[in-house]
Amino acid sequence: MQTRSGLAVDLARPDLSAIDMMVDVAIPLSLTNRFAGHTAKLDCGGFSTAQHAYLGADAVLQETGGDTDAALAFLLHDAHEAFIGDPTSPFVASLDRMAIDRLGRPVNGVIQSTLKIMKAGLDAEIYRRLGLDWPLSAYLHGIVADMDLRMLRRERDELIGDPPGPWANNVETAAPIRSLEGWDFFRGGSRMDVAREWMSRLRAWHPRHVEVQSRGGEPWLLPS
């Protein structure tokens, strides 16, 4: 694939050492809609992966008493979507049910497992670009998984509308996020504002405060 800054990336064997974190990650995340854009309670524009990441990260920061490592882990947990988009869980599960091998035999699970490997490869490269340790510790992985599920439940309730039937039990029973009470958290701003919000947290929480700003200066052509 070709990134916004003009780099070629082999998704099967990625090298992200030269990516621009603003242009190639923050902006694409701000343009990637959660739930494939099916957020019925929003008039237009959708709710982005970047918003999901920084709102959940803010909640992690508060709930952990200011643990910036945990907040940063959540901020970055979907950063791979800057390169592959956000394939929804029902979409991936359906591909798995439909997948067959060359002999016509079902190969359930191959799509999800392959996608998981691809995401992990991209995550590892993003962490390498930032000079951060990978993989996450069991502690950080647990915090990210818990908040991800709780954000899914909250986003569904705030953005999608009444479901025609119950979702998975772990979604229905996910704990509330007390620090994100109120609709205003989910309204968002322009896509550029959202990208800046994501980047500001990356700069603030990086343990070594490395320079992660756009090499070519701030891009101004992103549509609102």
PyMOL commands that set and color helices and strands:
alter all, ss='L'
color gray80, all
select helices_A, chain A and resi 21-31+34-37+49-63+68-76+81-84+89-98+110-130+138-160+169-172+178-180+183-186+191-205
alter helices_A, ss='H'
color red, helices_A
deselect
rebuild
show_as cartoon
